[in-house]
Amino acid sequence: MNDLRWPPPPDGFPRRLGKPRNSAPNTGRPAPPALPTEIVDTPHGVQLERLSTGVGEPVTVFAHGLGHGIAETRPLGSAVAGKRVFFQFRGHGESSSPRGTWDYGDLARDLRAIADMTGATRALGVSLGAGALCRLLAETPDRFEKVVLFLPAVLDRPRPEAARRRLVNLLEAINSGDLPTVANAVVEEIPPSARNGASGWAYVRQRLNTLMNTGLSSGLLTLPDQVPVPDVNLLRDVSAQVLVIGCIGDDLHPASVAEELAAVLPTATLHIYNRPSVLWHERADLRERISGFLNG
């Protein structure tokens, strides 16, 4: 299983044969402590899980990626001034799951509701959240003053087949309770150098606990086949200042998508990291880059 032995050992450390080369204690990067969230009713009838931190103006809303949530987006806003609003899209966490299948228009509606209810003038979207944010901006180009689009995955053309299949397999495995397949997919998110260390195991355990205990709604199963915007040129009227962040070597988030997005937006700054797993390799720089842009 991609450098990991399965199932994971009860102590959270990898099983190795023979004496380990370094017997000093290892600790992984801890996840942010959980804070109490609230369930809010939206005008379109979907209940969404929300967490607000910080105080004052401006208000920034954070939209997570597929299979992630509040815990994963919180670190991105740790140095952002003002009030920070995190939420779970429909089908994630404690948010409700309306019947049927959903598209990016539905996700944009969730994002818009949270932004409108809190008076947010700034927004950050990660992967799926970046797609929902692009859809919202295509419909309402002047909705935000500043926007961060981190690891955009797809715009107006379908994903490459390999990327689409990876997402479909993950969603199907989660819905069927196929733990080893989900674990294999989670391991792909970890840099090879960290996969057999304490931080890698801590990450796998945390992600599996989220994905298998909270689950993801079957309404998300068709999203890998969809695109956020019907035509990328709809984004040419966006009035917000935008920071687009991509990376090289990430099959699910091609750098070419970030480059195309930055090229079509009227007022955009593009930054491309030179390797994948940005949250593992460049966390401090990423947080500083985001806060510097939003606070500036």
N, C-alpha and C positions, 0 to 999 in steps of 0.2 A: 504494500500500500504506500507507494511514493515515499520511501524512507522511514515509514513508521510501522511499528508492529501493532497488529490489531487483534483483540480489543485492547484499549489502553489499560495500563496497570493501575491499581487502585490508588497509588500514591501520587499519580499524575506525572511520573517521570518515565522516560523511555526504558524499555528493557534492553539491556546490552549483555552480550556474552563476555565473560571475563571481567577483570577488575577495571573500573573506569579510570581514565587517565587523570582526571581531576576530581578529587573527592570533596572539594569545597562546596558549600551549599550554593544552589542555584535558585534564582527567583525570576519569574517572568514578570513582564510589565502588568501591573494590576489594572483591572477595568475600573472606570470611574464608579464610585459608590452609587448604588441605586437611590434615587430620590422619589418621594411620593408623586405620582402622576394623577391627573384627573381625566374623566371622560366627559367630553363636551358634545352637545348636540349642534349639528350644522344645519344651515338653511335647506340643504338638499337632502336631509333626512338620514345622513350617515353619522354615526357616533364615532368620534376619533379620540384616541388617547393623546394627551398633551402634557408637556412639562415646560414651565416657565422659570427662568433663572435671571438674575441681574435685575436692575431697575433703570427707569428713566428712558430717555430717547438717545439714539434711534432704536427702533424695534426691528430685530432681524429674525426671520423664520428660517429654519433648517429642515431640508427635505432629504431623507435617507435613501440608500440604495436597496435593491431587491434582496429580501431576506435579512436585511439589517434593520436598524431602528434608532431609537433615541440614544442608546448607549454608545453607538458607533459615531454619531454626529456630535455628541457633546464635546469631545476633545477639540474639534475643529473650531468651536466657538469660545474656548476658554479665555482668550485674550481680547475678544470682541467687546467693545464698549456698548453700554445701554442694556436694554432688555433682550434676552435671547429666548426664542420660542421653538421648542422641539416637539415633533409629533410623530405618530405612526400612521402611515397610509392605511387605507382600508385593507383588510386581510392580513395585517401585521399586528403583533402584540395583542393588546386588548381592544383595538379598534374593531368595529363591526364589519361584517362581510355580507354585503347585499347579494341577493341571488343573481345568478347569471355570470357571464364573463365581462371583463372590464377592459377598457382601453386607456390610452394616455389622457384622453379627454376627461375620464372619470378621476384619474389621479390629479390632474390639474385642478379639477373642481374641489378636491379635498384640500389641496395646497392653497387655493384662492380663499376658501372658507376660513382656514386658520389665519391667513394673512389679514383678511378683512376684519375678523373678529378681534384681532390684537393690534390693528393699526400698523402693521409692519410696512416699512418703506424699503427694506433691504431683504435679500433672500440668498440662500446658498443651497445648491442642489448637488447631490452626489449620485452619479451613474443614473439609476432609475429616477431619482429625484431631479437630476439635471434635465432628463427628458421631459418630466412633468413640468418643470419650470420653463423649458423652451416652448412647450405647448401653451402654457399660460401667457407667455410673452408674445407668441404668435397671434393670440386672440386679443390681448390687451398690451400693446407695445409700451405704453407709458405707466404701467402699474407700479414699477419699482424705480428707485433712484440709483441703487447699486445692486449688482448681482455677481455671485461667484458660481461658476459652473465647473465642478471638479469631476474629472474622469467621465466626460460625456461618452456614451457608448454607441448611440445611433441617432440619426437625424431624419432624413426623408427617404432613405433607401434601406432595404432589409439588411439585417446583419449577415455576415458571412456564415455559411452553413455550419462550420465547425463551432463558432461561437453560439449560434442558435441552438445547436444540439446540446452543448454543455449546459445551457440554461434549462432547456426542456428536461434533460435527464435529472438535473438537480430538483426541479419542481416536482417531477413525477416521483422521485425517490422520497422526498419529504412527505408527500401526500400518501404514499404507500407504506411509510414507516421503514424504509430500507436503510437502516443505520450505516452499514459499511459503505454504501454508495455515497451517502451524504458526507460521511467522514472523508472519503477520498476527494470529494469536491472541495471541502473545506481546506484540506491540506494544500490544494493547488493555490490557495490564497496566501500561503506562507512562503517566504524565501527559502530555497533549499538549505541554506546555511543555518536556519533556525528551526527546521522541522524536527530535529531530534533533541532539542533542548527544552528546558523548562518553560521558556516563553512560548515556544511552539505548542507544547502540550496544553498549557494554560489556555491558549487561544482556541485550540480544537475543542477542548471541554466546554468553554464558554459558548462557542458558536453552536455546538451540538445541543447544549442545554436549551438555547434559545430556539433553534430550528425545530427540534423534535418535541419539546414540551409545549411551546407556544404555537408552533406550526405556522403554515402559510395557507391561505385559502385557495381552493381550487379555481376561484375566479381569476387568479393570476396566471393560470396555465397557458393562456393564449398570448400573453404579453411578448414572449420572445419572437413571435411572428409579426409584431406590429411596429410601426414607426411613430415617433412623437409628433412630427409635423408633416402635413401633406406636401409642403414645398418649403425648402429652407429659405427661399427668398422672402417669405413672410416675416422673417426676422430682421430684414433690412430697415424696418421702421422703429426698432427698439430704441428708446431714448435713454435708457439706463447706462451708466458706466459699468462695464463688464470685465471681470477677470476670468479667463478661461485657463484651466490647468489640466494638462494631459501628461502622458509619459510614454516612453518608448518600450516596446517589448511586452505589452499587455494585450493579449488576443481579444479579451472582452471589451477593452476600451482603447481602440486603435488611436494612435497619435494623430492620424489623418482626420479623424472626426473632430478633434479639438482644433486642429488647424483650419478646417473648413468652417467651423463655427465662428472662430475668431475673425476669419476673413469676411464673413457676411455681416457681422454685427458692426454697426457704425462706429461705436466707441468701445473698442475691446483691446485688452492687453492679454497676450498669450505667453504662458510659461510651460515649457515641456521639460519634465525631468528625464534624465538619460537612462533610467532603468525602472522596471516595474516595482510593485510592492512599496509604493510611496509612503504609506502609513508606517511601514516598518523601517525604511531606510532614511526617510526625510521628514519625520514627524515634526521636529522642532522648526525646521525651515518652513514647512507647510503652514503650521500654525502662525508663524510670524508673517508669512506672506499674506495669508488671509486677513489677519487682524490689521496689518499695515494698510491693506487696500480698503477695508471696510471702515477703519477708524480715520483714514486720511481725509 
